[in-house]
C-alpha cells in the first residue's frame, strides 16, 4: 500500500511503504525479495509459509522421481501412506523401550517380508527398519564383510594379506562404491555384457571370485535402464562355484526398484 503525504508549502509528494504483514501476498512480500543466508542462520524471522515457498522454489529443478527409470525414492504413494509417515516423524525408532508399539509394527513388517521371501518357518530370521536404501546396503555390506572375516579366520586365511573384495556390475548403485570406500573393501566392477544385454554377466562374476570375495551384488533395477540382473542364472553359477571353493561366496540382491 502507498500513503501519500505533503511536506509544507511545497506540497511535495513523498511515498512511504507500509510494512508487510502475514496477509501480504506471498510473492509480493519483502521477505521473498531477499536472498536468504546460505551459511548462517537468518537474523530476522520470516513467516513459515514464505520460508517454505522460498525453499520449495529453490529445489523445484531437482529431478522428478516419477521420470526415473530406476529411482532411490518412492515415485508415488497414497495420501494416507504419507500421513502415516508424518504421524511418526517425531518417533525415535532407535529407542525401542520408549516406543514399544512402533517396535512391534517394525517386527510385523520384518515378518511380512520374511514370509514374502519364503524364509523357512523354523529359521530364526532377523531384520530392521532403516532410514533408506543406502543405510540398508551399508548394513548388508557390513554383514557380508564381517561374516567373511569370521569364516576366513576359521579356515586359516590371512585376512590381512590383501583387501576383501565385492563384485558388482558397472550398473551398480553409487552406495556400493561408498560402502567400499568407507569399509576398506576392493570394488570389483565388471562391465555389463553388451549394449543389448545391460546386466551383470553371471560367468564373469564367478570368474572374478576368490577367497577374499565377501559377496556378489546383483541389482533389481539397474540405474541406467531399470532392468533386472538375472538372479536365477547367477545363483546357479555361484552354486556350482561354491561346490569347490575354499570359502563359499554369498549373493546380496540389491532390491533397488524390483524388491
C-alpha positions as CSV (number, residue, x, y, z in Angstrom):
1,X,0.0,0.0,0.0
2,X,1.1,3.6,-0.7
3,X,0.5,6.5,1.5
4,X,0.9,10.0,0.1
5,X,1.7,13.0,2.3
6,X,2.6,16.6,1.7
7,X,5.7,18.4,3.1
8,X,5.0,22.0,3.9
9,X,4.1,24.7,1.4
10,X,6.0,22.9,-1.4
11,X,3.4,20.2,-1.2
12,X,6.0,17.8,-2.3
13,X,4.7,14.3,-2.8
14,X,6.5,11.6,-0.8
15,X,5.8,7.9,-0.8
16,X,6.2,5.5,2.2
17,X,5.8,1.8,2.1
18,X,3.9,0.2,5.0
19,X,5.5,-3.0,6.5
20,X,4.4,-6.3,5.2
21,X,2.1,-8.5,7.3
22,X,1.0,-12.1,7.3
23,X,-1.7,-11.1,4.9
24,X,0.7,-9.8,2.3
25,X,0.6,-11.9,-0.9
26,X,3.4,-14.5,-0.9
27,X,5.3,-13.3,-3.9
28,X,4.7,-9.6,-3.1
29,X,6.4,-9.7,0.4
30,X,9.6,-8.1,1.3
31,X,11.0,-11.4,2.6
32,X,10.6,-13.0,-0.8
33,X,12.6,-10.2,-2.3
34,X,15.7,-11.0,-0.3
35,X,18.1,-13.9,-0.7
36,X,18.2,-16.0,2.5
37,X,21.7,-16.5,4.0
38,X,23.2,-19.8,2.9
39,X,25.9,-20.5,5.5
40,X,24.4,-18.8,8.7
41,X,21.1,-18.5,10.5
42,X,18.9,-15.6,9.3
43,X,19.0,-12.7,11.7
44,X,15.3,-12.0,11.3
45,X,12.4,-14.4,11.4
46,X,10.1,-14.7,8.4
47,X,6.7,-16.3,8.1
48,X,6.7,-20.1,7.8
49,X,4.7,-20.1,4.6
50,X,7.2,-17.7,2.9
51,X,10.2,-19.8,4.2
52,X,8.6,-22.9,2.7
53,X,7.9,-21.3,-0.6
54,X,11.4,-20.0,-1.0
55,X,12.9,-23.4,-0.2
56,X,10.5,-25.2,-2.4
57,X,11.2,-22.9,-5.3
58,X,15.0,-23.4,-4.9
59,X,14.6,-27.2,-5.1
60,X,12.0,-27.2,-7.9
61,X,14.6,-28.0,-10.6
62,X,15.8,-31.2,-8.9
63,X,14.9,-34.5,-10.7
64,X,11.3,-35.7,-10.5
65,X,11.3,-39.3,-9.3
66,X,8.3,-40.1,-11.5
67,X,10.5,-39.6,-14.5
68,X,13.2,-42.1,-13.3
69,X,13.7,-45.5,-14.9
70,X,15.1,-46.7,-11.6
71,X,14.8,-44.5,-8.5
72,X,16.1,-44.4,-5.0
73,X,12.9,-42.9,-3.6
74,X,9.2,-43.5,-3.8
75,X,7.6,-42.3,-7.0
76,X,4.1,-42.3,-5.7
77,X,2.2,-43.2,-2.6
78,X,-1.4,-42.6,-1.4
79,X,-2.1,-39.6,0.9
80,X,-2.8,-42.0,3.7
81,X,0.7,-43.5,3.5
82,X,2.2,-40.1,3.6
83,X,0.1,-39.3,6.7
84,X,1.4,-42.3,8.5
85,X,4.9,-41.1,7.9
86,X,4.0,-37.6,9.1
87,X,2.4,-39.0,12.3
88,X,5.5,-41.0,13.0
89,X,8.0,-38.2,12.3
90,X,8.5,-37.4,16.0
91,X,9.2,-41.1,16.9
92,X,12.7,-42.1,17.7
93,X,12.7,-45.5,16.2
94,X,16.1,-46.4,17.8
95,X,14.6,-46.1,21.3
96,X,12.8,-49.4,21.4
97,X,11.8,-49.1,25.1
98,X,10.2,-45.7,24.8
99,X,8.3,-46.6,21.6
100,X,7.2,-50.2,22.1
101,X,4.3,-50.2,19.7
102,X,6.4,-48.7,16.9
103,X,8.9,-51.6,17.6
104,X,6.0,-54.1,17.4
105,X,4.9,-52.7,14.0
106,X,8.5,-52.9,12.8
107,X,8.7,-56.6,13.8
108,X,5.5,-57.3,11.9
109,X,7.0,-55.7,8.8
110,X,10.1,-57.9,9.1
111,X,7.8,-60.9,9.4
112,X,5.8,-59.9,6.4
113,X,9.0,-59.6,4.3
114,X,10.4,-62.9,5.5
115,X,7.2,-64.6,4.6
116,X,7.2,-62.8,1.2
117,X,10.7,-64.1,0.5
118,X,9.8,-67.7,1.6
119,X,12.1,-67.8,4.6
120,X,11.9,-71.2,6.3
121,X,9.3,-71.3,9.1
122,X,11.8,-72.8,11.5
123,X,14.5,-70.2,10.7
124,X,15.3,-67.5,13.2
125,X,15.3,-64.7,10.7
126,X,16.1,-61.1,11.7
127,X,15.7,-57.7,10.2
128,X,15.4,-54.0,10.9
129,X,14.0,-50.8,9.6
130,X,16.4,-48.3,8.0
131,X,16.1,-44.6,7.0
132,X,16.6,-45.5,3.4
133,X,18.1,-48.0,0.9
134,X,21.6,-46.6,1.4
135,X,21.6,-47.5,5.0
136,X,20.2,-50.9,4.2
137,X,23.0,-51.5,1.7
138,X,25.6,-50.4,4.2
139,X,24.3,-52.8,6.8
140,X,24.1,-55.6,4.2
141,X,27.7,-54.9,3.1
142,X,28.9,-54.8,6.7
143,X,27.2,-58.2,7.4
144,X,28.9,-59.7,4.3
145,X,32.4,-58.4,5.3
146,X,32.1,-59.4,9.0
147,X,30.7,-62.9,8.0
148,X,33.5,-63.4,5.5
149,X,36.2,-62.3,8.1
150,X,34.9,-64.8,10.7
151,X,34.7,-67.7,8.2
152,X,38.1,-66.8,6.6
153,X,39.8,-66.8,10.0
154,X,38.3,-70.2,10.8
155,X,39.7,-71.6,7.6
156,X,43.2,-70.2,8.2
157,X,43.1,-67.5,5.5
158,X,45.3,-64.5,6.2
159,X,42.7,-61.7,6.3
160,X,45.4,-59.0,6.3
161,X,47.2,-60.3,3.2
162,X,45.0,-58.1,1.0
163,X,41.7,-56.3,0.9
164,X,38.5,-58.2,0.8
165,X,36.5,-57.6,-2.4
166,X,32.9,-57.1,-3.5
167,X,31.8,-57.9,-7.1
168,X,29.2,-55.7,-8.9
169,X,28.4,-54.7,-12.4
170,X,29.2,-51.3,-13.8
171,X,25.5,-50.5,-13.5
172,X,25.8,-50.5,-9.7
173,X,24.1,-48.1,-7.4
174,X,26.5,-45.5,-6.1
175,X,26.1,-46.6,-2.4
176,X,28.2,-49.7,-3.1
177,X,31.1,-47.5,-4.1
178,X,30.7,-45.6,-0.9
179,X,30.5,-48.8,1.1
180,X,33.8,-50.0,-0.3
181,X,35.5,-46.6,0.4
182,X,34.1,-46.4,4.0
183,X,34.8,-50.1,4.9
184,X,38.1,-50.6,3.0
185,X,36.8,-53.1,0.5
186,X,38.0,-53.5,-3.1
187,X,35.2,-52.8,-5.6
188,X,35.5,-55.3,-8.4
189,X,33.4,-53.6,-11.1
190,X,32.5,-55.8,-14.1
191,X,31.4,-54.3,-17.4
192,X,27.9,-55.3,-18.5
193,X,27.6,-57.9,-21.2
194,X,26.7,-55.7,-24.2
195,X,24.6,-52.9,-25.4
196,X,21.8,-55.4,-26.0
197,X,22.3,-57.1,-22.6
198,X,22.9,-54.4,-20.0
199,X,23.2,-56.5,-16.9
200,X,25.7,-58.5,-14.8
201,X,27.3,-61.4,-16.6
202,X,27.0,-64.4,-14.2
203,X,30.0,-66.2,-15.7
204,X,32.2,-63.1,-15.4
205,X,31.0,-62.5,-11.8
206,X,32.0,-66.0,-10.8
207,X,35.3,-65.8,-12.6
208,X,36.2,-62.7,-10.6
209,X,35.7,-64.5,-7.3
210,X,38.5,-65.6,-5.0
211,X,38.9,-66.5,-1.3
212,X,38.8,-62.7,-0.5
213,X,35.4,-62.1,-2.1
214,X,32.8,-61.1,0.5
215,X,29.9,-61.3,-1.9
216,X,28.3,-60.6,-5.3
217,X,25.7,-57.9,-5.6
218,X,23.2,-58.3,-8.5
219,X,20.7,-55.4,-8.8
220,X,16.9,-55.5,-9.3
221,X,16.7,-52.2,-11.1
222,X,19.9,-51.1,-12.8
223,X,20.4,-47.4,-12.6
224,X,20.6,-46.7,-16.3
225,X,18.0,-49.0,-17.7
226,X,15.7,-50.1,-14.9
227,X,16.2,-53.7,-15.9
228,X,17.0,-56.6,-13.5
229,X,20.1,-58.6,-13.3
230,X,19.5,-62.3,-13.9
231,X,19.4,-63.5,-10.3
232,X,18.4,-67.1,-11.2
233,X,21.3,-67.6,-13.6
234,X,23.7,-66.0,-11.2
235,X,22.5,-68.2,-8.4
236,X,23.1,-71.4,-10.4
237,X,26.6,-70.2,-11.4
238,X,27.5,-69.3,-7.8
239,X,26.1,-72.6,-6.5
240,X,28.5,-74.5,-8.9
241,X,31.4,-72.3,-7.9
242,X,30.8,-72.9,-4.2
243,X,30.9,-76.7,-4.5
244,X,34.7,-76.5,-5.0
245,X,35.6,-73.1,-3.5
246,X,37.7,-72.9,-0.4
247,X,35.3,-70.3,1.1
248,X,31.8,-70.0,-0.4
249,X,30.5,-66.7,-1.8
250,X,27.1,-65.3,-1.0
251,X,24.7,-63.2,-3.1
252,X,23.2,-60.0,-1.8
253,X,20.3,-58.9,-4.0
254,X,20.0,-55.1,-4.1
255,X,16.3,-54.6,-4.4
256,X,16.7,-51.1,-5.8
257,X,13.3,-51.0,-7.5
258,X,12.4,-54.6,-8.1
259,X,12.1,-55.6,-4.5
